[in-house]
Amino acid sequence: MKQVIAYIKPHKLENVMLTLHKIAGLSGISVLEMRGCGRSRKKTSDAVFDSDNYGLVSRLKLEIACSDALVEQVIPALQESAHTGLRGDGKIYVLPIMEAVRISTGDTGEIAI
């Protein structure tokens, strides 16, 4: 089992969700609104630390728990659907999931995701 975490631009959410919904066997997606900064932030200290946003930009964080086999479909789907060709398109991380437990039934392992 793997957890895929993707940071994307908010205006790409519709395109990303439409693409991910086409992947058979993908059980769920969590979307969180957040702000952050990366290498593409402005270089001048006055612009970065203004009193309104401190150089942070709005992004969405997607969390997807899936089987190892589905990761091979999820990653390219995210890359293609979130791509704008501009800096700051986002990042994708893949982490191992050691265990999953469905609270309502007590199911464990891949069946729980």
mmCIF file of the C-alpha atoms, coordinates in Angstrom:
data_MODEL
# 
_entry.id   MODEL 
# 
loop_
_atom_site.group_PDB 
_atom_site.id 
_atom_site.type_symbol 
_atom_site.label_atom_id 
_atom_site.label_alt_id 
_atom_site.label_comp_id 
_atom_site.label_asym_id 
_atom_site.label_entity_id 
_atom_site.label_seq_id 
_atom_site.pdbx_PDB_ins_code 
_atom_site.Cartn_x 
_atom_site.Cartn_y 
_atom_site.Cartn_z 
_atom_site.occupancy 
_atom_site.B_iso_or_equiv 
_atom_site.pdbx_formal_charge 
_atom_site.auth_seq_id 
_atom_site.auth_comp_id 
_atom_site.auth_asym_id 
_atom_site.auth_atom_id 
_atom_site.pdbx_PDB_model_num 
ATOM 1   C CA . MET A 1 1   ? 0.000   0.000  0.000   1.00 0.00 ? 1   MET A CA 1 
ATOM 2   C CA . LYS A 1 2   ? 1.127   3.531  -0.754  1.00 0.00 ? 2   LYS A CA 1 
ATOM 3   C CA . GLN A 1 3   ? 0.091   7.068  0.069   1.00 0.00 ? 3   GLN A CA 1 
ATOM 4   C CA . VAL A 1 4   ? 0.393   9.546  -2.773  1.00 0.00 ? 4   VAL A CA 1 
ATOM 5   C CA . ILE A 1 5   ? 0.592   13.184 -1.698  1.00 0.00 ? 5   ILE A CA 1 
ATOM 6   C CA . ALA A 1 6   ? 0.293   15.830 -4.402  1.00 0.00 ? 6   ALA A CA 1 
ATOM 7   C CA . TYR A 1 7   ? 0.471   19.609 -4.146  1.00 0.00 ? 7   TYR A CA 1 
ATOM 8   C CA . ILE A 1 8   ? -1.343  21.309 -7.033  1.00 0.00 ? 8   ILE A CA 1 
ATOM 9   C CA . LYS A 1 9   ? -2.601  24.717 -8.118  1.00 0.00 ? 9   LYS A CA 1 
ATOM 10  C CA . PRO A 1 10  ? -6.241  25.249 -7.059  1.00 0.00 ? 10  PRO A CA 1 
ATOM 11  C CA . HIS A 1 11  ? -7.517  25.972 -10.573 1.00 0.00 ? 11  HIS A CA 1 
ATOM 12  C CA . LYS A 1 12  ? -6.354  22.502 -11.709 1.00 0.00 ? 12  LYS A CA 1 
ATOM 13  C CA . LEU A 1 13  ? -8.550  20.609 -9.219  1.00 0.00 ? 13  LEU A CA 1 
ATOM 14  C CA . GLU A 1 14  ? -11.448 19.966 -11.592 1.00 0.00 ? 14  GLU A CA 1 
ATOM 15  C CA . ASN A 1 15  ? -9.169  18.556 -14.265 1.00 0.00 ? 15  ASN A CA 1 
ATOM 16  C CA . VAL A 1 16  ? -7.267  16.425 -11.731 1.00 0.00 ? 16  VAL A CA 1 
ATOM 17  C CA . MET A 1 17  ? -10.445 15.028 -10.159 1.00 0.00 ? 17  MET A CA 1 
ATOM 18  C CA . LEU A 1 18  ? -11.992 14.157 -13.533 1.00 0.00 ? 18  LEU A CA 1 
ATOM 19  C CA . THR A 1 19  ? -8.806  12.301 -14.465 1.00 0.00 ? 19  THR A CA 1 
ATOM 20  C CA . LEU A 1 20  ? -8.465  10.451 -11.149 1.00 0.00 ? 20  LEU A CA 1 
ATOM 21  C CA . HIS A 1 21  ? -12.111 9.337  -11.205 1.00 0.00 ? 21  HIS A CA 1 
ATOM 22  C CA . LYS A 1 22  ? -11.312 7.388  -14.387 1.00 0.00 ? 22  LYS A CA 1 
ATOM 23  C CA . ILE A 1 23  ? -8.885  5.103  -12.518 1.00 0.00 ? 23  ILE A CA 1 
ATOM 24  C CA . ALA A 1 24  ? -10.711 1.875  -11.668 1.00 0.00 ? 24  ALA A CA 1 
ATOM 25  C CA . GLY A 1 25  ? -10.134 0.722  -8.104  1.00 0.00 ? 25  GLY A CA 1 
ATOM 26  C CA . LEU A 1 26  ? -9.152  4.112  -6.689  1.00 0.00 ? 26  LEU A CA 1 
ATOM 27  C CA . SER A 1 27  ? -11.134 4.249  -3.473  1.00 0.00 ? 27  SER A CA 1 
ATOM 28  C CA . GLY A 1 28  ? -10.842 7.843  -2.319  1.00 0.00 ? 28  GLY A CA 1 
ATOM 29  C CA . ILE A 1 29  ? -9.107  11.198 -2.415  1.00 0.00 ? 29  ILE A CA 1 
ATOM 30  C CA . SER A 1 30  ? -8.730  13.783 0.358   1.00 0.00 ? 30  SER A CA 1 
ATOM 31  C CA . VAL A 1 31  ? -8.294  17.437 -0.617  1.00 0.00 ? 31  VAL A CA 1 
ATOM 32  C CA . LEU A 1 32  ? -6.965  20.051 1.794   1.00 0.00 ? 32  LEU A CA 1 
ATOM 33  C CA . GLU A 1 33  ? -6.626  23.791 1.202   1.00 0.00 ? 33  GLU A CA 1 
ATOM 34  C CA . MET A 1 34  ? -3.275  25.198 2.260   1.00 0.00 ? 34  MET A CA 1 
ATOM 35  C CA . ARG A 1 35  ? -0.634  27.852 1.657   1.00 0.00 ? 35  ARG A CA 1 
ATOM 36  C CA . GLY A 1 36  ? 3.092   27.441 1.189   1.00 0.00 ? 36  GLY A CA 1 
ATOM 37  C CA . CYS A 1 37  ? 6.182   28.522 -0.683  1.00 0.00 ? 37  CYS A CA 1 
ATOM 38  C CA . GLY A 1 38  ? 8.883   26.802 -2.650  1.00 0.00 ? 38  GLY A CA 1 
ATOM 39  C CA . ARG A 1 39  ? 11.803  27.597 -4.905  1.00 0.00 ? 39  ARG A CA 1 
ATOM 40  C CA . SER A 1 40  ? 9.641   29.721 -7.201  1.00 0.00 ? 40  SER A CA 1 
ATOM 41  C CA . ARG A 1 41  ? 8.999   32.355 -4.502  1.00 0.00 ? 41  ARG A CA 1 
ATOM 42  C CA . LYS A 1 42  ? 10.100  35.917 -5.162  1.00 0.00 ? 42  LYS A CA 1 
ATOM 43  C CA . LYS A 1 43  ? 13.761  36.620 -4.474  1.00 0.00 ? 43  LYS A CA 1 
ATOM 44  C CA . THR A 1 44  ? 13.495  40.032 -2.826  1.00 0.00 ? 44  THR A CA 1 
ATOM 45  C CA . SER A 1 45  ? 12.977  39.902 0.913   1.00 0.00 ? 45  SER A CA 1 
ATOM 46  C CA . ASP A 1 46  ? 10.468  42.803 0.850   1.00 0.00 ? 46  ASP A CA 1 
ATOM 47  C CA . ALA A 1 47  ? 8.207   40.912 -1.563  1.00 0.00 ? 47  ALA A CA 1 
ATOM 48  C CA . VAL A 1 48  ? 8.533   37.612 0.283   1.00 0.00 ? 48  VAL A CA 1 
ATOM 49  C CA . PHE A 1 49  ? 7.693   38.917 3.734   1.00 0.00 ? 49  PHE A CA 1 
ATOM 50  C CA . ASP A 1 50  ? 4.926   41.387 3.005   1.00 0.00 ? 50  ASP A CA 1 
ATOM 51  C CA . SER A 1 51  ? 2.363   41.758 5.768   1.00 0.00 ? 51  SER A CA 1 
ATOM 52  C CA . ASP A 1 52  ? -0.456  40.178 3.742   1.00 0.00 ? 52  ASP A CA 1 
ATOM 53  C CA . ASN A 1 53  ? 0.827   36.719 2.891   1.00 0.00 ? 53  ASN A CA 1 
ATOM 54  C CA . TYR A 1 54  ? 4.543   36.391 3.761   1.00 0.00 ? 54  TYR A CA 1 
ATOM 55  C CA . GLY A 1 55  ? 5.243   35.080 0.268   1.00 0.00 ? 55  GLY A CA 1 
ATOM 56  C CA . LEU A 1 56  ? 2.862   32.126 0.634   1.00 0.00 ? 56  LEU A CA 1 
ATOM 57  C CA . VAL A 1 57  ? 0.707   30.985 -2.264  1.00 0.00 ? 57  VAL A CA 1 
ATOM 58  C CA . SER A 1 58  ? -2.531  28.991 -2.195  1.00 0.00 ? 58  SER A CA 1 
ATOM 59  C CA . ARG A 1 59  ? -2.216  25.314 -3.053  1.00 0.00 ? 59  ARG A CA 1 
ATOM 60  C CA . LEU A 1 60  ? -4.263  22.156 -2.647  1.00 0.00 ? 60  LEU A CA 1 
ATOM 61  C CA . LYS A 1 61  ? -2.887  19.039 -1.024  1.00 0.00 ? 61  LYS A CA 1 
ATOM 62  C CA . LEU A 1 62  ? -4.301  15.759 -2.315  1.00 0.00 ? 62  LEU A CA 1 
ATOM 63  C CA . GLU A 1 63  ? -3.868  12.579 -0.306  1.00 0.00 ? 63  GLU A CA 1 
ATOM 64  C CA . ILE A 1 64  ? -4.560  9.251  -1.990  1.00 0.00 ? 64  ILE A CA 1 
ATOM 65  C CA . ALA A 1 65  ? -4.176  5.834  -0.350  1.00 0.00 ? 65  ALA A CA 1 
ATOM 66  C CA . CYS A 1 66  ? -3.975  3.037  -2.915  1.00 0.00 ? 66  CYS A CA 1 
ATOM 67  C CA . SER A 1 67  ? -2.496  -0.332 -3.757  1.00 0.00 ? 67  SER A CA 1 
ATOM 68  C CA . ASP A 1 68  ? 1.068   -0.478 -5.068  1.00 0.00 ? 68  ASP A CA 1 
ATOM 69  C CA . ALA A 1 69  ? -0.242  -1.397 -8.530  1.00 0.00 ? 69  ALA A CA 1 
ATOM 70  C CA . LEU A 1 70  ? -2.425  1.724  -8.773  1.00 0.00 ? 70  LEU A CA 1 
ATOM 71  C CA . VAL A 1 71  ? 0.500   4.074  -8.079  1.00 0.00 ? 71  VAL A CA 1 
ATOM 72  C CA . GLU A 1 72  ? 1.688   3.426  -11.651 1.00 0.00 ? 72  GLU A CA 1 
ATOM 73  C CA . GLN A 1 73  ? -1.594  4.908  -12.915 1.00 0.00 ? 73  GLN A CA 1 
ATOM 74  C CA . VAL A 1 74  ? -2.039  7.661  -10.314 1.00 0.00 ? 74  VAL A CA 1 
ATOM 75  C CA . ILE A 1 75  ? 1.344   9.359  -10.804 1.00 0.00 ? 75  ILE A CA 1 
ATOM 76  C CA . PRO A 1 76  ? 1.068   9.936  -14.584 1.00 0.00 ? 76  PRO A CA 1 
ATOM 77  C CA . ALA A 1 77  ? -2.584  10.946 -14.180 1.00 0.00 ? 77  ALA A CA 1 
ATOM 78  C CA . LEU A 1 78  ? -1.574  13.606 -11.651 1.00 0.00 ? 78  LEU A CA 1 
ATOM 79  C CA . GLN A 1 79  ? 1.384   14.779 -13.745 1.00 0.00 ? 79  GLN A CA 1 
ATOM 80  C CA . GLU A 1 80  ? -0.683  15.237 -16.893 1.00 0.00 ? 80  GLU A CA 1 
ATOM 81  C CA . SER A 1 81  ? -3.815  16.725 -15.343 1.00 0.00 ? 81  SER A CA 1 
ATOM 82  C CA . ALA A 1 82  ? -2.056  19.204 -12.998 1.00 0.00 ? 82  ALA A CA 1 
ATOM 83  C CA . HIS A 1 83  ? 0.545   20.363 -15.532 1.00 0.00 ? 83  HIS A CA 1 
ATOM 84  C CA . THR A 1 84  ? 0.397   23.984 -16.739 1.00 0.00 ? 84  THR A CA 1 
ATOM 85  C CA . GLY A 1 85  ? 3.940   24.310 -18.060 1.00 0.00 ? 85  GLY A CA 1 
ATOM 86  C CA . LEU A 1 86  ? 4.714   27.086 -15.589 1.00 0.00 ? 86  LEU A CA 1 
ATOM 87  C CA . ARG A 1 87  ? 6.906   27.068 -12.491 1.00 0.00 ? 87  ARG A CA 1 
ATOM 88  C CA . GLY A 1 88  ? 5.147   26.060 -9.318  1.00 0.00 ? 88  GLY A CA 1 
ATOM 89  C CA . ASP A 1 89  ? 2.933   23.358 -10.841 1.00 0.00 ? 89  ASP A CA 1 
ATOM 90  C CA . GLY A 1 90  ? 3.475   21.312 -7.694  1.00 0.00 ? 90  GLY A CA 1 
ATOM 91  C CA . LYS A 1 91  ? 5.043   18.141 -6.362  1.00 0.00 ? 91  LYS A CA 1 
ATOM 92  C CA . ILE A 1 92  ? 4.107   14.495 -5.945  1.00 0.00 ? 92  ILE A CA 1 
ATOM 93  C CA . TYR A 1 93  ? 5.397   12.307 -3.124  1.00 0.00 ? 93  TYR A CA 1 
ATOM 94  C CA . VAL A 1 94  ? 4.872   8.563  -2.625  1.00 0.00 ? 94  VAL A CA 1 
ATOM 95  C CA . LEU A 1 95  ? 5.136   7.052  0.847   1.00 0.00 ? 95  LEU A CA 1 
ATOM 96  C CA . PRO A 1 96  ? 4.674   3.502  2.122   1.00 0.00 ? 96  PRO A CA 1 
ATOM 97  C CA . ILE A 1 97  ? 1.636   2.739  4.265   1.00 0.00 ? 97  ILE A CA 1 
ATOM 98  C CA . MET A 1 98  ? 2.503   0.246  6.971   1.00 0.00 ? 98  MET A CA 1 
ATOM 99  C CA . GLU A 1 99  ? -1.111  -0.515 7.959   1.00 0.00 ? 99  GLU A CA 1 
ATOM 100 C CA . ALA A 1 100 ? -4.653  0.638  7.281   1.00 0.00 ? 100 ALA A CA 1 
ATOM 101 C CA . VAL A 1 101 ? -7.692  0.052  9.487   1.00 0.00 ? 101 VAL A CA 1 
ATOM 102 C CA . ARG A 1 102 ? -11.293 0.850  8.583   1.00 0.00 ? 102 ARG A CA 1 
ATOM 103 C CA . ILE A 1 103 ? -12.833 2.121  11.813  1.00 0.00 ? 103 ILE A CA 1 
ATOM 104 C CA . SER A 1 104 ? -16.429 1.106  11.020  1.00 0.00 ? 104 SER A CA 1 
ATOM 105 C CA . THR A 1 105 ? -15.709 -2.567 10.249  1.00 0.00 ? 105 THR A CA 1 
ATOM 106 C CA . GLY A 1 106 ? -12.265 -3.281 11.653  1.00 0.00 ? 106 GLY A CA 1 
ATOM 107 C CA . ASP A 1 107 ? -11.036 -4.355 8.181   1.00 0.00 ? 107 ASP A CA 1 
ATOM 108 C CA . THR A 1 108 ? -7.258  -4.113 7.854   1.00 0.00 ? 108 THR A CA 1 
ATOM 109 C CA . GLY A 1 109 ? -4.744  -3.962 5.039   1.00 0.00 ? 109 GLY A CA 1 
ATOM 110 C CA . GLU A 1 110 ? -5.607  -3.125 1.421   1.00 0.00 ? 110 GLU A CA 1 
ATOM 111 C CA . ILE A 1 111 ? -9.275  -3.965 1.921   1.00 0.00 ? 111 ILE A CA 1 
ATOM 112 C CA . ALA A 1 112 ? -9.464  -1.071 4.408   1.00 0.00 ? 112 ALA A CA 1 
ATOM 113 C CA . ILE A 1 113 ? -8.484  1.497  1.800   1.00 0.00 ? 113 ILE A CA 1 
# 
